[in-house]
């Protein structure tokens, strides 16, 4: 049995790991890598293996850095099953179509400039049609239901508490060559015990091999209550200046949490009666999927609906969901205070770029970051104080106020990760691999885990293989 790490190794984006056993090849995740444009395109396009030889994909959740390169995999010849929970499958229907649309539009915009410069046109990584061709390969699996996915391999999902539908992956493996039995657990992304909308993560105890994320392995989060109070302060302060709050937010998970908290603040009269716009077709569609899965909502949401005279966590007065381009463009002419929530969460593509372009140079406005910002992304550059910044090929001065709330993270922080890993039986656990974290976070967490009593903690490099 061999395990090779091809993505989210000593970095956060592009999650992808290959398990080879019994003559079969199982891909854990197939995420988009996000970073510098030229490197991003080439790395996402060229797989380090033949997609036609992959037997199946096991997906932990729908975020783009975990699922976003599936259409390219199918486009290049993959024909196996894509295993996922029902909510993950439903979210991916919209996410992958939206990703194809964004890539088509981004390339169209760039090609206009390239024509003027006499450069050859670019091709999108994949199109909406490619994304649509991917959907029939999804197979929905309920949590806690074990089923065979390959010869000698059984899959069971457990609740990860990260976003709607997110799951830990447990693979029970019988290696025919050696006769050994293995239990491999892959965390995907670990959620938090304190969550705004969904039920908290489960704890597992038995594993021989553990692959665990480490996004926030070197820091602690503020509480959700602290995040809600900071959101209230930023909204009120910006409204008094007569400005707008521009929030880049992941369309799946973060947007719904923000809307729920704004709903709570509005119901309590704690913020001015501002118009709130969710300007992202994907976020609008994803919110519809959240409405379809009330079984995943936590008790706090149920209590709020019972006591707050609100019929839905995702609807309140003056909230408008925007799908069409015409209405999105009209937001550029707003002169009064407002809140605009738009994707993408790292400000790398999508409608948020246009809202930033029109609002970043006004000191009355606030750019509020509520999501993790990977290295080299536009969001990270703004947070790091780069000024001016390039947006859609043009330079803009950062004159708006820049704020950040880290309490909204759907990722476990260091304490949560240590507690989750600490529940595993150390006598049985033979290999603990840390992925999905930048070097400071991943190495800090590795040392903490060793102090906790995990002697074999590995930090694999991209392309590194381990044989068992």
ZIFENSUL-V662044 format. One record per residue. N is the residue number from 1. RES is the residue in one small letter. SS is DSSP state (H for helix, E for strand, - for the rest). PSI is psi as a letter, one per 20 degrees, with the letter a starting at -180 (* if undefined). Layout:
BEGIN
n = {N/N}
res = {RES/RES}
ss = {SS/SS}
psi = {PSI/PSI}
END
This chain:
BEGIN
n = {1/2/3/4/5/6/7/8/9/10/11/12/13/14/15/16/17/18/19/20/21/22/23/24/25/26/27/28/29/30/31/32/33/34/35/36/37/38/39/40/41/42/43/44/45/46/47/48/49/50/51/52/53/54/55/56/57/58/59/60/61/62/63/64/65/66/67/68/69/70/71/72/73/74/75/76/77/78/79/80/81/82/83/84/85/86/87/88/89/90/91/92/93/94/95/96/97/98/99/100/101/102/103/104/105/106/107/108/109/110/111/112/113/114/115/116/117/118/119/120/121/122/123/124/125/126/127/128/129/130/131/132/133/134/135/136/137/138/139/140/141/142/143/144/145/146/147/148/149/150/151/152/153/154/155/156/157/158/159/160/161/162/163/164/165/166/167/168/169/170/171/172/173/174/175/176/177/178/179/180/181/182/183/184/185/186/187/188/189/190/191/192/193/194/195/196/197/198/199/200/201/202/203/204/205/206/207/208/209/210/211/212/213/214/215/216/217/218/219/220/221/222/223/224/225/226/227/228/229/230/231/232/233/234/235/236/237/238/239/240/241/242/243/244/245/246/247/248/249/250/251/252/253/254/255/256/257/258/259/260/261/262/263/264/265/266/267/268/269/270/271/272/273/274/275/276/277/278/279/280/281/282/283/284/285/286/287/288/289/290/291/292/293/294/295/296/297/298/299/300/301/302/303/304/305/306/307/308/309/310/311/312/313/314/315/316/317/318/319/320/321/322/323/324/325/326/327/328/329/330/331/332/333/334/335/336/337/338/339/340/341/342/343/344/345/346/347/348/349/350/351/352/353/354/355/356/357/358/359/360/361/362/363/364/365/366/367/368/369/370/371/372/373/374/375/376/377/378/379/380/381/382/383/384/385/386/387/388/389/390/391/392/393/394/395/396/397/398/399/400/401/402/403/404/405/406/407/408/409/410/411/412/413/414/415/416/417/418/419/420/421/422/423/424/425/426/427/428/429/430/431/432/433/434/435/436/437/438/439/440/441/442/443/444/445/446/447/448/449/450/451/452/453/454/455/456/457/458/459/460/461/462/463/464/465/466/467/468}
res = {x/x/x/x/x/x/x/x/x/x/x/x/x/x/x/x/x/x/x/x/x/x/x/x/x/x/x/x/x/x/x/x/x/x/x/x/x/x/x/x/x/x/x/x/x/x/x/x/x/x/x/x/x/x/x/x/x/x/x/x/x/x/x/x/x/x/x/x/x/x/x/x/x/x/x/x/x/x/x/x/x/x/x/x/x/x/x/x/x/x/x/x/x/x/x/x/x/x/x/x/x/x/x/x/x/x/x/x/x/x/x/x/x/x/x/x/x/x/x/x/x/x/x/x/x/x/x/x/x/x/x/x/x/x/x/x/x/x/x/x/x/x/x/x/x/x/x/x/x/x/x/x/x/x/x/x/x/x/x/x/x/x/x/x/x/x/x/x/x/x/x/x/x/x/x/x/x/x/x/x/x/x/x/x/x/x/x/x/x/x/x/x/x/x/x/x/x/x/x/x/x/x/x/x/x/x/x/x/x/x/x/x/x/x/x/x/x/x/x/x/x/x/x/x/x/x/x/x/x/x/x/x/x/x/x/x/x/x/x/x/x/x/x/x/x/x/x/x/x/x/x/x/x/x/x/x/x/x/x/x/x/x/x/x/x/x/x/x/x/x/x/x/x/x/x/x/x/x/x/x/x/x/x/x/x/x/x/x/x/x/x/x/x/x/x/x/x/x/x/x/x/x/x/x/x/x/x/x/x/x/x/x/x/x/x/x/x/x/x/x/x/x/x/x/x/x/x/x/x/x/x/x/x/x/x/x/x/x/x/x/x/x/x/x/x/x/x/x/x/x/x/x/x/x/x/x/x/x/x/x/x/x/x/x/x/x/x/x/x/x/x/x/x/x/x/x/x/x/x/x/x/x/x/x/x/x/x/x/x/x/x/x/x/x/x/x/x/x/x/x/x/x/x/x/x/x/x/x/x/x/x/x/x/x/x/x/x/x/x/x/x/x/x/x/x/x/x/x/x/x/x/x/x/x/x/x/x/x/x/x/x/x/x/x/x/x/x/x/x/x/x/x/x/x/x/x/x/x/x/x/x/x/x/x/x/x/x/x}
ss = {-/E/E/E/E/E/E/-/-/-/-/-/-/-/-/E/E/E/E/E/E/-/-/E/E/E/E/E/-/-/-/-/-/-/-/-/H/H/H/H/H/H/H/H/H/-/-/-/-/-/H/H/H/-/-/E/E/E/-/-/-/-/-/H/H/H/H/-/-/H/H/H/H/H/H/-/-/-/-/-/E/E/E/E/-/H/H/H/H/H/H/H/H/H/H/H/H/H/H/H/H/H/H/H/H/H/H/H/H/H/H/H/H/H/H/H/-/-/-/-/-/-/-/-/-/-/-/H/H/H/H/H/H/H/H/H/H/E/E/E/-/-/-/-/-/-/E/E/E/E/-/-/E/E/E/E/E/E/E/-/-/-/-/-/-/-/E/E/E/E/E/E/E/E/-/-/-/-/-/-/E/E/E/E/E/E/-/-/-/-/-/-/-/-/-/-/-/E/-/-/-/-/-/-/-/-/-/-/E/E/E/E/E/-/-/E/-/-/-/-/-/-/-/H/H/H/H/H/H/H/H/H/H/H/H/H/H/H/H/H/-/-/-/E/E/E/E/E/-/-/-/-/-/H/H/H/H/H/H/H/H/H/H/H/H/H/H/H/-/-/-/-/-/-/E/E/E/E/E/-/H/H/H/H/H/H/H/H/H/H/H/H/-/H/H/H/E/-/H/H/H/H/H/H/H/H/H/-/-/-/-/-/-/-/-/-/-/-/E/E/E/E/-/-/H/H/H/H/H/H/H/H/H/-/-/-/-/E/E/E/E/E/-/-/-/-/-/-/-/-/-/H/H/H/H/H/H/H/H/-/-/-/-/-/-/E/E/E/E/-/-/-/-/-/-/-/-/H/H/H/H/H/H/-/-/-/-/-/E/E/E/-/-/E/E/E/-/-/-/-/E/E/E/E/-/-/-/-/-/-/-/-/E/H/H/H/H/H/H/H/H/H/-/-/-/-/-/-/-/-/E/E/E/E/E/-/-/-/H/H/H/H/H/H/H/H/H/H/H/H/H/H/-/-/-/-/E/E/-/-/-/-/-/-/E/E/E/-}
psi = {p/q/p/p/o/i/q/l/o/k/r/h/r/l/p/p/q/p/p/p/q/k/j/q/o/p/p/o/q/m/q/p/p/p/b/p/g/g/h/g/g/g/h/h/g/o/q/j/r/o/h/i/j/p/h/r/p/p/p/h/r/i/q/h/j/h/i/i/j/g/h/h/g/g/h/j/i/p/j/a/q/o/p/r/r/g/h/g/g/h/h/h/g/h/g/h/g/g/g/g/g/g/h/g/h/g/h/g/g/h/h/g/h/h/g/h/j/k/q/q/q/q/q/q/g/r/r/h/h/g/g/h/i/h/h/i/i/p/p/p/p/q/q/j/o/p/q/p/i/r/o/j/p/q/p/p/q/q/p/i/k/f/r/p/i/q/q/q/p/p/o/o/p/o/o/h/h/i/j/q/p/q/o/p/p/p/h/c/p/p/a/q/h/o/q/h/g/r/q/r/q/r/p/r/h/p/q/h/p/p/o/q/r/k/g/l/i/j/r/q/q/r/r/h/h/g/g/h/g/g/g/g/g/g/g/g/g/h/h/h/i/j/a/q/o/o/o/p/q/p/h/o/f/g/g/h/g/g/h/g/h/h/g/g/h/g/h/i/k/i/q/q/m/q/p/p/p/o/n/o/h/g/h/g/h/h/h/h/g/h/h/i/l/i/i/i/q/r/h/g/g/g/g/g/h/h/i/j/k/p/i/q/i/j/p/r/q/j/p/p/p/p/g/q/h/g/h/g/h/h/h/i/j/p/i/r/q/r/p/o/p/q/q/r/h/j/k/h/r/a/h/h/h/h/h/g/h/i/i/h/j/o/i/h/r/p/o/o/p/j/r/p/o/q/q/i/r/g/g/g/g/g/h/i/j/p/o/r/q/p/o/l/i/q/p/q/p/n/i/q/q/p/q/p/o/i/i/i/p/i/q/q/a/g/g/g/g/h/g/g/h/i/i/q/o/h/h/h/o/h/p/o/p/p/a/l/q/q/g/g/g/h/h/g/h/g/g/h/h/g/h/i/j/o/h/n/p/q/n/q/r/p/i/p/q/p/p/*}
END
